[in-house]
Amino acid sequence: MPRLLLLLAALLGIVATASAQELRVQPTPFSVWLDLRSIGTASLTKASLPIWIESVQRDHTERTTEIAEKTTFRIRLRRLGNLNNEIQLRIFFDDEPGESPEISGWTETGSRLYSSSHLGAGLSLPTSEKITIPVADLDYLEINAPGDGSSVRGAFLTTLRKYEGRHALDFEPLASVDDPFNASIETQPSHDDSYLYGRVKATLDAGIVKLTPRTAPRTAVEFELDAVPLVAVVTFEILDVDPIYPPDLRINDHPLGHVALQLPDLADPGFQGEVRPLERDMRFHYTGWIRCQQIIPGSSLAAGLNKLEISLNKDSTPIAIRSVEIELKHHWHNLDYELSP
């Protein structure tokens, strides 16, 4: 009997080894990361580019009395019919005031068929912006950056394909374009409060606030409630957050702890590493906007004036926050709950 048990254990070990998962590299023939800092005056080799990009080159224009110094990254495209009619370009740059990059699309005859809107908000933080560009009639894209172009770190390009989807008739679809790394969707704060099934949703602050460790480590939002809810949830977006050290929240001087981040896939190029002396682990911060949430017990709120404080973690670097919203859950006639004995 013991021999049979040993034989069975050995066979189970063999089966477990044979069924072990293999590490497979995910193919991305229609997506590419371009490290624009490594591009000199020569073009990138075709071997390092997908078939739908012909070349990437860098042109530098010196400052004169009539024109300012600028750097242009030119991405020449190949037309492959319906395979690349639209692309999503995500550009990574340092968001300095008055130095935001511009994106434009051109034909070989010199006609500009596309021009981006204003990028960035002048927050002096690393950031990224996503742009959907129709490229069926374009021959090349230009990324124009002020100065020597060092403020632009890179670009991620992926071709887009339409698909048939479904959404509830009473609700708007979440986004017109899915994010390839499941990053949170940018919210559009509403000017009016809304009610649904006992939930009241309200925008507390639609603007952008920058938090810095020394000069502005916290911000506060005051709001009034007609009645105390059963529970509440605060939601806002953060730029350049360190996932290990997210912000802390307080409501009416009651500490709520760290906010919960809705992190994208770790393959997202928005994660930027930082190595510090005498620290064993590499630090990361996300150079884009991501959503976070924090739940608030109803007992921490009061009828009348309430004060919500968002503060930096003591080990955090500067961040920015925007689109602060609150959801309040009240009793309603179909609320499902149980009375525990």
C-alpha positions, 0 to 999 in steps of 0.5 A: 500500500505505501508503494502504491501511494508513492507511485500515485504521488509521483504520477501526480507530480508528473501530471502537474509538471506537464500541465504547467503554463508556458510563457508566450510572448503576445504578438502585437503586429499593429501596435508599437512603442516609439522611444522618441528620446533615442531617435537622432537625425537618422530614421529608425530602421524598418526592421524595428517598425511594424509593416504599417509604419515606413519610417520615423525621423527627427528634424530639429529647427534652430531658433532665429529672429523669426521662428522659435526653436522646435523639434519635429518627429515625423512618422511616415505611414503605409496605407494598408486599406481597412487594416489601418484606417484609424489609429490611437496615438498616445504621446508621453511628455513633460507637461510644462506651461507653454511647451505642450506638443502638437500633433498634425497629419499631412499628405505628400502634397502638403495638405494638413488634414488633421490637427490635435487640440491643446495637449496637457494642462501646464502642471509641470508633471509627466503626463500622457494624452490619447488621440484617435486619428483617421489616417486613411488619407494621410501619408505622415504624422508630425509631433512638434515639440518646443526646443530640443524635443527632450520634453517628449519621451515617447509615443504608443501607436495602435491601429483601431478596428470597429466592432459591434457592441451593446449597451443598455438603452437607458445609459450611454456607452462607457467609451467610444474607444477601448483602452488597450491596457484597460486603463480607466476611462476619463470622466466628464463631470456633470453640472447637475446632480442625478438620482437613480435607485436611491443613489445621488451622484454629485460633482464636488470639484470639476477642476484640476488641483496640483499637490506638492509635498512642501507647498501644497500637500493637501486640498479640501472640498466642502459640500452640504447634505440634506440628509445623512446617507447609508454609505457614500463613495468618493471618486476622482482621477490622479495624475503621476501617482506612485501606486505604493503611496496613494493619497490619504482621505479624511472626512470631517476629521475622520481618517479614511486611509489610502484611496483604492487605485484602479490600475491598468495592465502593468504592460501599460507604457505609462508606468515609469520607473525610478531608481533611488540610492539605498532603496532596494525596490524600483519606484514607479509612477503612472504618467497618466490619469487613473481613477481612484475611489474611497468608501465613506461610512454613513456615520462619518457624514453629517446633515449640513456642511461636510469637509473632505480632505485629500492629502499626499502620503508622506513618501509621495511625489507631486501629483494632480487630481481632478473630477472629484465626485461623490455618490450617496446611497439612500434608503429607497423602497426596493433596497435589498437588505437583511436584519441580522439576529 
